[in-house]
Amino acid sequence: MASLEEEAHGSAGSGGMATAVRPADRTDSRLPPSHADLLASVPNLIAYYDRDQVCRYANDAYLDFIDRSAGDAVGCSMRSLLGDEVHDGVLPYVEGALAGEKQVFDRRTRLRNGALAHKLVDYSPRFDGSGRVLGIVVSISDVTPLRDLMERSRRREAQLEQSLAERNEANAWLKLAELIAGVGHWTVSLPDYKVTWSDEIYRIYGLSPETYRPDVESSIGFYHPDDRRRVQAAIAQAARDGTPFDVSLRLVREDGEVRHVRSRGLATRRPDGRPTSIFGVFVDVTEQREAEITLRRANDRLDELAHIDGLTGVANRRRYDDALDREWRSALRTGRPLSVAIVDVDHFKAYNDTYGHQAGDNCLRALASVLLSVTRRPYDLLARLDGEEFVYLLPATDAEGAVAMAERARAEIEALMFDHSGNPDGGRRVSVSIGVATCTPDRSRPARTAQTLMSSADKMLYLAKRAGRNRVASVPRLRLLQRA
C-alpha cells in the first residue's frame, strides 16, 4: 500500500530511483495494526486528511459521528463527509492548518437525538522532513459535560456570593447546601477548630458518621503526604485573616483508593472583621482527572506515531532530523565526535521489478529489523530516510567505531542470503552499500555543520557504489576502495 502522500500526489514507490524524489518529500503515513487498534479505542474523534482534504484514516468514534463506514469514508473528500454547510464553517481552520498553523476552536453540534453538544476541535498540521504540510490530523473531543459543569458552577458561584452577602451565617449555610446538591460542604469554627461535615464529605472520604468524628488534624491526615502542607497553610491563612482558598488535593482513603478532590473555602466574619468560622465546598473530580490523563496519553501517542516510519517501525526522517540537530549541539558542547552511516539497498528497483512491491516492502521490514539489531547503545538511532535508504546516527563514536558498526551491518545483511537476481554486485543476493562520515563539531569552524556531515556520508555512499557495491566506504578506507 502506498503512503498517504504518494496516494495524493503520485510519488514513486519504495523501489523508485533514489533521485526521483528528495528524501524529505517521501514520508510513509500508514499505521501498523497495533497503532490503528489503539486509536480506534480512543474516545476522541480522530481522523487524518491529506493536503487535498481527502480522508485517509478515521477511527471508530469519528466514523460513528459522521455515520459512515471505513470503506465509505476513506478516500472521500472532507466536504462530502461533513456536508457543504459544516465544511464551509470549518474551511478557514482547514486552510490555516494546511498553511502550517495548529488550529483549535469550539463548535456546537446538534446530535441525532436533537441534543446540543459542545466539541473542542484540534486541527494539527503534519509535516514531512522538509517542513512541507502533508495533511491534517483531526482530533475532536466532547467537552459538553465540562461546559455544562462550568456553567452550573458559574451560576452556583453567583448564587453563593449573593447568598453570603444577603443572609446571616446560619441561613447562608443552609442555602449553600441546597444550591450545591451533590457537593460536600464543611465548616471549621474558630477559635476551637471544631469540624462539621455534610453527608457527601463522608461519602467522598469513604467514612461513616457513626464511626468517625472529623477534626482538622485527622481529616488532613487522609491527604497525600505531599499535599498536606498546602491545605494546612490554606486553613491557617483563612483562620488568621480570612483569605479565601482553592486547592486541588489527592485524598487517600482507608481502603487505599486515591481520589482527586477540589476544596474551596472562605471565612465568615464578625462585625469587627475577625473570622468566626471557615466554610468550604468539597468536590470529587477523580473522573474528570482520569479523562484528562487519558486524553493526554492519547495525544502523546499520536505525537509518537508522527515520528515512526509506518512501514518498518524504525524512526522516520522527521525524528532523525530532530535527533541530528540535538546530537550536533551536544557534540559542540562536549567536544566528542559524531558519526553517521547512510545505508542503501543495492539495486532495489530491480528487486521490486522482479519480485513485486509487496515483496519489496517485506524485504525492507526484514532489513530494518537486522539493521536495528546491530545497534548496541540506547542512544544510537536507526531511521529510514527514504525508500530503500536508512541512516545510523552514532553519538560519541569515532571513525573507526562507526566503520566497524557499518561493516557488521553489511555482513549481517549479506548473511540473510535473500535472493536478488537483479544484484550481480552482491552475488545475486540482497546486499547493502554504506557510506560513513565522522567529525568533531568545532565552533571555530562554522562552515562545518550537521548538513556537511550528512553530505560527506552521502559522498562516501556514492564511492561505495562506484567501487562495486556491497561494501563500506569512509574517508580512512577511501584509498583501499580506489585500489579495489
C-alpha positions as CSV (number, residue, x, y, z in Angstrom):
1,M,0.0,0.0,0.0
2,A,1.4,3.4,-0.9
3,S,1.9,6.1,1.6
4,L,-0.7,8.9,2.1
5,E,1.5,11.4,0.3
6,E,2.1,9.0,-2.6
7,E,-1.6,8.3,-3.0
8,A,-2.4,12.0,-3.1
9,H,0.4,13.1,-5.4
10,G,1.5,10.1,-7.3
11,S,5.1,9.8,-5.9
12,A,7.2,6.8,-6.7
13,G,7.0,3.7,-4.5
14,S,9.7,2.5,-2.2
15,G,11.5,0.9,-5.0
16,G,11.8,4.0,-7.2
17,M,15.0,5.6,-8.3
18,A,16.7,7.4,-5.4
19,T,16.9,10.6,-7.4
20,A,13.2,10.7,-8.3
21,V,12.0,12.4,-5.1
22,R,14.1,14.2,-2.4
23,P,14.2,12.1,0.8
24,A,12.4,14.8,2.7
25,D,9.4,14.6,0.3
26,R,8.8,10.9,0.9
27,T,7.0,10.0,4.2
28,D,5.1,6.8,4.8
29,S,2.0,7.5,6.8
30,R,0.5,4.1,7.2
31,L,-0.5,2.9,10.7
32,P,0.5,-0.6,11.8
33,P,-2.4,-2.6,13.0
34,S,-1.4,-2.1,16.7
35,H,-1.5,1.7,16.3
36,A,-4.8,1.6,14.4
37,D,-6.3,-0.5,17.2
38,L,-5.0,2.0,19.8
39,L,-6.6,5.0,18.0
40,A,-9.8,3.0,17.4
41,S,-10.3,2.7,21.2
42,V,-9.7,6.3,22.0
43,P,-12.9,8.2,22.9
44,N,-11.9,11.2,20.9
45,L,-12.9,11.5,17.2
46,I,-9.7,11.2,15.3
47,A,-9.2,11.4,11.5
48,Y,-6.4,12.2,9.1
49,Y,-6.9,14.2,5.8
50,D,-4.2,14.7,3.3
51,R,-3.4,18.2,2.0
52,D,-6.1,17.7,-0.8
53,Q,-8.6,17.3,2.1
54,V,-9.1,13.6,1.3
55,C,-9.8,11.3,4.2
56,R,-7.0,8.7,4.7
57,Y,-7.9,7.4,8.2
58,A,-10.8,7.7,10.7
59,N,-11.2,5.9,14.0
60,D,-14.5,4.2,15.1
61,A,-15.7,7.3,17.1
62,Y,-15.2,9.6,14.0
63,L,-16.9,7.1,11.7
64,D,-19.9,6.8,14.1
65,F,-20.1,10.6,14.3
66,I,-20.4,11.1,10.5
67,D,-22.5,7.9,10.2
68,R,-20.1,6.3,7.7
69,S,-18.2,3.0,7.5
70,A,-14.5,3.0,7.0
71,G,-15.0,1.8,3.4
72,D,-17.3,4.7,2.7
73,A,-15.2,7.4,4.4
74,V,-11.6,6.7,3.4
75,G,-10.9,8.2,0.1
76,C,-13.7,10.8,0.3
77,S,-13.3,14.5,0.5
78,M,-13.9,16.4,3.7
79,R,-16.7,18.3,2.1
80,S,-18.6,15.2,1.1
81,L,-18.2,13.7,4.6
82,L,-19.1,16.8,6.5
83,G,-21.6,18.4,4.1
84,D,-21.4,21.8,2.5
85,E,-22.6,23.8,5.5
86,V,-20.3,22.3,8.1
87,H,-17.4,22.3,5.7
88,D,-17.8,26.0,4.8
89,G,-17.9,26.7,8.5
90,V,-14.6,25.0,9.3
91,L,-12.8,25.8,6.0
92,P,-10.9,28.8,7.4
93,Y,-9.4,26.5,10.1
94,V,-8.6,23.8,7.5
95,E,-6.8,26.4,5.4
96,G,-4.9,27.6,8.5
97,A,-3.8,24.1,9.3
98,L,-2.7,23.5,5.7
99,A,-0.7,26.7,6.0
100,G,1.2,25.0,8.9
101,E,-0.5,26.6,11.9
102,K,-2.2,24.5,14.5
103,Q,-5.9,25.3,14.8
104,V,-8.0,24.8,18.0
105,F,-11.6,26.0,18.1
106,D,-15.1,25.3,19.6
107,R,-18.1,24.1,17.7
108,R,-21.6,23.4,18.7
109,T,-23.2,20.4,17.1
110,R,-26.8,19.1,17.0
111,L,-26.8,15.4,17.7
112,R,-29.1,12.9,16.2
113,N,-31.3,12.9,19.3
114,G,-31.7,16.7,19.0
115,A,-29.4,17.5,21.9
116,L,-26.8,20.3,21.6
117,A,-23.2,19.2,22.1
118,H,-20.1,21.2,22.5
119,K,-17.0,20.0,20.7
120,L,-13.3,21.1,21.0
121,V,-11.7,20.7,17.6
122,D,-8.0,20.4,17.0
123,Y,-6.5,20.6,13.5
124,S,-2.8,19.8,13.7
125,P,-0.7,20.0,10.5
126,R,1.6,17.1,9.8
127,F,4.9,17.9,8.2
128,D,7.5,16.0,6.3
129,G,11.2,16.3,6.9
130,S,11.5,19.4,4.7
131,G,8.7,21.3,6.6
132,R,6.0,20.8,3.9
133,V,2.5,20.1,5.2
134,L,1.4,16.6,4.3
135,G,-2.1,16.8,5.8
136,I,-4.1,17.4,8.9
137,V,-4.6,15.3,12.0
138,V,-8.1,16.0,13.3
139,S,-8.9,15.4,17.0
140,I,-12.4,16.2,18.3
141,S,-13.3,15.9,22.0
142,D,-16.7,16.2,23.6
143,V,-16.5,19.0,26.2
144,T,-20.2,19.2,26.7
145,P,-20.1,17.8,30.3
146,L,-17.2,20.2,31.2
147,R,-19.0,23.2,29.7
148,D,-22.2,22.3,31.5
149,L,-20.3,21.8,34.7
150,M,-18.6,25.2,34.2
151,E,-21.9,26.9,33.5
152,R,-23.5,25.3,36.6
153,S,-20.5,26.2,38.7
154,R,-20.7,29.8,37.4
155,R,-24.4,30.0,38.3
156,R,-23.8,28.4,41.6
157,E,-20.9,30.7,42.5
158,A,-23.0,33.7,41.6
159,Q,-25.8,32.4,43.8
160,L,-23.3,31.6,46.6
161,E,-21.8,35.1,46.6
162,Q,-25.3,36.7,46.6
163,S,-26.4,34.4,49.4
164,L,-23.4,35.1,51.5
165,A,-23.9,38.9,51.1
166,E,-27.6,38.9,51.9
167,R,-28.1,36.4,54.6
168,N,-26.8,35.7,58.0
169,E,-24.4,32.9,58.7
170,A,-26.8,30.1,59.6
171,N,-29.2,30.8,56.7
172,A,-26.3,31.1,54.3
173,W,-25.0,27.6,55.2
174,L,-28.5,26.2,54.6
175,K,-28.9,27.9,51.2
176,L,-25.4,26.9,50.2
177,A,-26.1,23.2,51.0
178,E,-29.3,23.4,48.9
179,L,-27.5,25.1,45.9
180,I,-24.6,22.7,45.8
181,A,-26.6,19.4,46.0
182,G,-24.2,16.5,45.4
183,V,-21.2,18.6,46.5
184,G,-20.0,18.2,50.0
185,H,-19.6,21.1,52.4
186,W,-17.8,21.6,55.6
187,T,-17.2,24.2,58.4
188,V,-14.4,24.8,60.8
189,S,-15.5,27.0,63.8
190,L,-13.0,29.4,65.3
191,P,-11.1,29.6,67.5
192,D,-11.8,26.0,68.7
193,Y,-11.3,24.4,65.2
194,K,-14.4,22.2,65.6
195,V,-15.1,20.5,62.3
196,T,-18.5,19.7,60.7
197,W,-19.0,17.6,57.6
198,S,-22.0,17.1,55.3
199,D,-23.0,13.5,54.3
200,E,-21.3,14.0,50.9
201,I,-18.0,14.6,52.6
202,Y,-18.3,11.3,54.5
203,R,-19.1,9.5,51.2
204,I,-16.1,11.0,49.4
205,Y,-13.8,10.1,52.3
206,G,-15.3,6.6,52.4
207,L,-16.2,7.0,56.0
208,S,-19.3,6.9,58.2
209,P,-20.5,9.5,60.7
210,E,-21.3,6.6,63.1
211,T,-17.6,5.5,63.2
212,Y,-15.7,8.7,62.6
213,R,-15.9,12.2,64.1
214,P,-13.8,14.6,62.0
215,D,-11.2,17.0,63.3
216,V,-8.7,19.2,61.4
217,E,-5.7,17.1,62.1
218,S,-7.1,13.6,61.3
219,S,-9.0,14.8,58.2
220,I,-5.9,16.4,56.8
221,G,-4.1,13.1,57.6
222,F,-6.1,11.4,54.8
223,Y,-4.4,13.6,52.2
224,H,-1.3,12.5,50.2
225,P,1.8,13.5,52.3
226,D,2.9,15.8,49.5
227,D,-0.4,17.7,49.7
228,R,-0.9,18.1,53.4
229,R,1.3,21.2,53.9
230,R,-0.7,23.2,51.2
231,V,-4.1,22.5,52.9
232,Q,-2.7,23.2,56.4
233,A,-1.3,26.6,55.1
234,A,-4.6,27.5,53.4
235,I,-6.7,26.8,56.5
236,A,-4.2,28.6,58.8
237,Q,-4.2,31.7,56.5
238,A,-8.0,31.7,56.3
239,A,-8.3,31.5,60.1
240,R,-5.7,34.3,60.5
241,D,-7.0,36.9,58.1
242,G,-10.0,35.4,56.2
243,T,-8.1,34.8,52.9
244,P,-10.2,32.5,50.6
245,F,-8.5,29.4,49.2
246,D,-9.0,26.9,46.3
247,V,-6.8,23.8,46.4
248,S,-6.7,20.5,44.4
249,L,-5.6,17.6,46.5
250,R,-5.1,13.8,46.5
251,L,-7.3,12.0,49.1
252,V,-6.1,8.5,50.2
253,R,-9.0,6.6,51.6
254,E,-8.7,3.9,54.2
255,D,-9.0,1.2,51.5
256,G,-6.0,2.7,49.7
257,E,-8.1,4.2,46.8
258,V,-6.8,7.6,45.7
259,R,-9.4,10.2,44.9
260,H,-8.7,13.6,43.4
261,V,-10.7,16.4,45.1
262,R,-11.0,20.1,45.0
263,S,-11.6,22.1,48.2
264,R,-12.7,25.8,48.2
265,G,-13.1,27.8,51.4
266,L,-13.7,31.3,52.7
267,A,-14.1,32.8,56.1
268,T,-17.3,34.3,57.7
269,R,-16.6,37.4,59.9
270,R,-17.8,39.3,62.9
271,P,-18.8,42.9,62.5
272,D,-15.3,43.8,63.6
273,G,-13.8,41.9,60.7
274,R,-12.4,39.0,62.7
275,P,-13.0,35.4,61.2
276,T,-15.6,33.4,63.2
277,S,-15.5,30.2,61.0
278,I,-14.3,28.8,57.7
279,F,-16.9,27.5,55.3
280,G,-15.9,25.3,52.3
281,V,-17.2,23.1,49.5
282,F,-15.6,19.8,48.6
283,V,-15.9,18.2,45.1
284,D,-14.7,14.8,43.9
285,V,-13.1,15.4,40.5
286,T,-11.5,12.0,40.0
287,E,-13.4,11.1,36.8
288,Q,-12.6,14.4,35.2
289,R,-8.9,14.0,36.1
290,E,-8.8,10.5,34.7
291,A,-10.4,11.7,31.5
292,E,-7.7,14.4,31.2
293,I,-5.0,11.8,31.7
294,T,-6.4,9.5,29.1
295,L,-6.6,12.3,26.6
296,R,-3.1,13.5,27.3
297,R,-1.8,9.9,26.9
298,A,-3.6,9.6,23.6
299,N,-2.1,12.9,22.4
300,D,1.3,11.8,23.5
301,R,0.8,8.5,21.5
302,L,-0.2,10.5,18.4
303,D,2.9,12.6,18.7
304,E,5.0,9.4,19.0
305,L,3.3,7.9,15.9
306,A,4.3,11.1,14.0
307,H,8.0,10.1,14.5
308,I,7.8,6.5,13.4
309,D,8.1,5.1,9.9
310,G,4.9,3.3,9.2
311,L,6.4,0.5,7.0
312,T,9.4,-0.6,9.1
313,G,8.7,0.6,12.6
314,V,12.0,2.5,12.9
315,A,12.4,6.2,13.3
316,N,11.3,8.3,10.4
317,R,13.0,11.3,8.7
318,R,11.4,13.9,11.0
319,R,12.6,12.2,14.1
320,Y,16.1,11.7,12.6
321,D,16.4,15.4,11.7
322,D,15.5,16.4,15.2
323,A,18.0,13.9,16.7
324,L,20.7,15.0,14.4
325,D,20.3,18.7,15.4
326,R,20.2,17.7,19.1
327,E,23.3,15.5,19.0
328,W,25.2,18.0,16.9
329,R,24.6,20.7,19.6
330,S,25.6,18.2,22.3
331,A,28.8,17.3,20.5
332,L,29.6,21.1,20.2
333,R,29.4,21.3,24.0
334,T,31.3,18.1,24.8
335,G,33.9,18.1,22.1
336,R,33.0,14.4,21.3
337,P,32.9,13.0,17.7
338,L,29.7,12.4,15.9
339,S,29.3,9.8,13.1
340,V,26.6,9.0,10.6
341,A,26.3,6.0,8.3
342,I,23.9,6.0,5.3
343,V,22.8,2.6,4.2
344,D,21.4,1.9,0.7
345,V,20.0,-1.4,-0.6
346,D,21.8,-2.4,-3.8
347,H,19.7,-2.4,-7.0
348,F,16.5,-2.2,-5.1
349,K,14.4,-1.0,-8.0
350,A,15.4,-4.2,-9.8
351,Y,14.2,-6.2,-6.7
352,N,10.8,-4.5,-6.9
353,D,10.6,-5.0,-10.6
354,T,11.4,-8.8,-10.3
355,Y,9.6,-9.8,-7.1
356,G,6.9,-7.1,-6.8
357,H,6.3,-4.2,-4.4
358,Q,4.8,-6.3,-1.7
359,A,7.9,-8.5,-1.6
360,G,9.9,-5.2,-1.6
361,D,8.1,-4.0,1.4
362,N,8.6,-7.3,3.2
363,C,12.3,-7.1,2.4
364,L,12.6,-3.6,3.8
365,R,11.0,-4.7,7.0
366,A,13.4,-7.6,7.4
367,L,16.4,-5.4,6.6
368,A,15.2,-2.7,9.1
369,S,15.0,-5.4,11.8
370,V,18.5,-6.6,11.1
371,L,20.0,-3.1,11.0
372,L,18.3,-2.2,14.3
373,S,19.7,-5.3,15.9
374,V,23.3,-4.1,15.2
375,T,22.9,-1.1,17.4
376,R,24.5,-1.6,20.8
377,R,23.6,1.6,22.8
378,P,20.3,3.1,23.6
379,Y,21.2,6.5,22.2
380,D,22.3,5.1,18.8
381,L,19.5,5.8,16.3
382,L,18.4,4.0,13.1
383,A,16.0,5.8,10.8
384,R,14.5,5.3,7.4
385,L,15.3,8.3,5.2
386,D,13.5,7.4,2.0
387,G,12.5,4.3,0.1
388,E,15.4,1.8,0.4
389,E,17.7,4.2,2.2
390,F,18.4,4.1,6.0
391,V,20.8,6.0,8.3
392,Y,22.6,5.4,11.6
393,L,23.2,8.3,13.9
394,L,26.1,7.4,16.3
395,P,26.9,10.0,19.0
396,A,30.3,9.9,20.7
397,T,31.6,7.5,18.0
398,D,34.9,7.9,16.2
399,A,35.5,6.9,12.6
400,E,37.0,3.5,13.5
401,G,34.0,2.6,15.6
402,A,31.5,3.8,13.0
403,V,33.2,1.8,10.2
404,A,33.2,-1.3,12.4
405,M,29.5,-1.0,13.1
406,A,28.7,-0.3,9.4
407,E,30.7,-3.4,8.5
408,R,28.8,-5.5,11.0
409,A,25.5,-4.3,9.5
410,R,26.7,-5.0,5.9
411,A,27.8,-8.5,6.9
412,E,24.5,-9.3,8.7
413,I,22.5,-8.3,5.7
414,E,24.7,-10.4,3.4
415,A,24.3,-13.4,5.8
416,L,20.5,-13.3,5.3
417,M,21.1,-14.8,1.8
418,F,17.9,-13.2,0.4
419,D,17.6,-14.0,-3.3
420,H,18.1,-11.0,-5.6
421,S,18.6,-12.0,-9.2
422,G,19.0,-8.3,-10.2
423,N,22.0,-7.7,-8.0
424,P,25.2,-9.0,-9.7
425,D,27.4,-7.0,-7.4
426,G,26.0,-8.9,-4.4
427,G,26.3,-12.4,-5.7
428,R,22.6,-12.5,-6.7
429,R,21.7,-11.9,-3.1
430,V,20.3,-8.8,-1.3
431,S,23.2,-6.6,-0.2
432,V,23.8,-3.0,1.0
433,S,26.3,-0.3,0.4
434,I,27.2,2.1,3.3
435,G,28.8,5.5,3.4
436,V,30.3,6.6,6.7
437,A,31.3,10.1,7.8
438,T,32.7,11.3,11.2
439,C,33.6,14.8,12.5
440,T,34.0,16.6,15.8
441,P,31.9,19.8,15.7
442,D,34.0,22.9,16.4
443,R,32.7,26.4,17.0
444,S,35.8,27.9,15.4
445,R,34.8,26.2,12.1
446,P,31.3,27.4,11.5
447,A,31.3,26.1,7.9
448,R,31.3,22.6,9.4
449,T,27.6,21.7,10.1
450,A,25.4,18.7,10.5
451,Q,24.4,19.0,6.9
452,T,28.0,18.9,5.7
453,L,28.4,15.7,7.8
454,M,25.4,14.2,6.0
455,S,26.8,15.4,2.7
456,S,30.1,13.7,3.4
457,A,28.4,10.4,4.3
458,D,26.4,10.6,1.1
459,K,29.6,11.1,-0.9
460,M,31.1,8.0,0.7
461,L,27.9,6.1,-0.2
462,Y,28.4,7.1,-3.8
463,L,32.0,5.9,-3.7
464,A,31.0,2.6,-2.2
465,K,28.5,2.1,-5.1
466,R,31.1,3.1,-7.6
467,A,33.7,0.7,-6.2
468,G,31.3,-2.2,-6.7
469,R,28.6,-2.0,-4.0
470,N,28.2,-4.5,-1.1
471,R,30.8,-2.6,0.9
472,V,31.5,0.2,3.4
473,A,33.2,3.4,2.3
474,S,34.6,6.1,4.6
475,V,37.5,8.6,4.4
476,P,40.1,6.3,6.1
477,R,39.1,3.5,3.7
478,L,39.0,5.6,0.5
479,R,42.3,4.6,-0.8
480,L,41.6,0.9,-0.3
481,L,38.3,1.2,-2.2
482,Q,40.0,3.1,-5.0
483,R,42.6,0.3,-5.4
484,A,39.8,-2.3,-5.5
